[in-house]
Amino acid sequence: MVRTENGLSEAIARDEAIKRVKEYADQGIEAYIVSQDEGERIKASGNQFNKPTWS
């Protein structure tokens, strides 16, 4: 699944998710790949997404 500021995609293949995230990046849109389980958690929590932080 791909998560953007506008919401969450349906479950898609990993290769397709990578392609979409790259396309969004080219447009200046932040997007993240999340697992289907994480996507379901996000949906259940009212679209609450914890932006990952990198150390």
LINCORJO-V120349 format. One line per field, one symbol per residue. ss: DSSP state (H for helix, E for strand, C for the rest). phi: phi as a letter, one per 20 degrees, with the letter a starting at -180 (. if undefined). burial: # if it has 16 or more other ideal C-beta (glycine too) atoms within 10 Angstrom, else .. Layout:
ss = ???
phi = ???
burial = ???
This chain:
ss = CEEECCEECCCCCHHHHHHHHHHHHHCCCCEEECCHHHHHHHHHCCCCCCCCCCC
phi = .ddcfepcfffcfgffffffffffffendfbcecffffffffffemmfcegfdde
burial = ###....##.......#..##..#......####...##..#......#......
